[in-house]
């Protein structure tokens, strides 16, 4: 990707691959490794060298990549995006009690336009945790077929359907996975090549089946799911990889969090952990390249661009990183 002309097809590949935050992260890691970036696991000691290219992940759903400055650190240029998109989380596999249909209990995730999920083929995506001889293993899953649908009630039984509808997600928007007796856990086990009884837990979402496509008389527009925020994630990653590292004292960082509201007033343990994820990585790298920990010097030469990530990060970046810019 480095020094290559930007490709809409490359963006499409990323959008199509990012069916869950875990899959988005895996797609980004693949691109980073193809461009010479070395994995630095959080659980390992890091041996960083000037000018080195590195990345680290957290929870398999967030990734942070950086280029170490070649000389003494004077500042960071950072861009941030997020790997998740509005969808439906599966709360319990095969948990819906129904005498006719196979169901799984779901709940809304993110700010979605609910009717757009109706009457379309859906699959599931995410990860399962599996018992093995060597402990618990995380496996990505995404069956490449239509598994479910959230059906509309036909207009014969709902004459007010075109007059506006107030949806109750727990009643009107629960997906059907087939006839009674089917098992989503069995399908996922077959997909992963494991036994159903060895699946200990799962972190899954519903995923649309449509691929990204060009549209318009001249193909000047495109349509896709998960544009928020994978379009920003991919384009900022592409821009990050074009960097040449010509300024010896500048470090460059690209981060894709797994939650748009990282550190916001709607803070949760996960979101706070992701904020700490970025801060701790930056601090470690800074301490390795500074004779003394001089944040004033760093902030005056730093810049932070937020691509649809919480304004809390902007407030933090302004104090620590210097000027900030919001996109989206």
C-alpha angles and dihedrals in degrees: 000000000000113000090000125129111260111264125205087202089059089053089049091052090053093047091048093048096048098078090141136011088259092053092045090054092048090051092050092047090052091054092046093050091048086057095051102265116150123221116242107190114211089232094057134074111257123227104194125182130196110274092014123147118224145160137190133192136208125208090345088275105080130048135189123192128185146172115224114230114253093224137023109325116256101161152338131243107206135182124185135193136155135249100211129085136189110284144123120284118215106231098184132012112236088353102132113105108219133144093211112029139044107240143173122207113248139180132198119263122196131349104311137167095242102201091059089071094059125104098003132114112262136188131187129247139181135075139307126208111226132193112236136168089261097047134272117343128197115221127185115229134188115153107214097226141072108278104162148016135198100218129207118228107251115258091245088071097036111041092172093059093109093045096070129290130222105207126214101204093204091054110023103032107044113125124239115222098188137281127342113285098037118125126212089193090059091051092050092047090053090047092052096039094240138113117271091229089058093061103103100176143342140212104202140158135188114261130199117237100217117106127223111273140179116246138184131070090285098028090253096142134044138209128209144142120251095030084141101094114344092074089061092042093055098041093048090047090052090050092047091053091053090064115117099196093231095150104077097205099045125095120201124212133188117187132180111192121198095232131047092213095059107162095352126140086271087065123168134178091262094049093048089049090054091051089051088047091064097038095049093048093050092046093051092051092045094052090051092055102037128077086211130011099260109171093170090061093045096049095051091060099037135097132192125199116191117201102197096321124135119286089235087075089053091053091049092045092051090056096042108020105031126232117024134201127196123214119187 
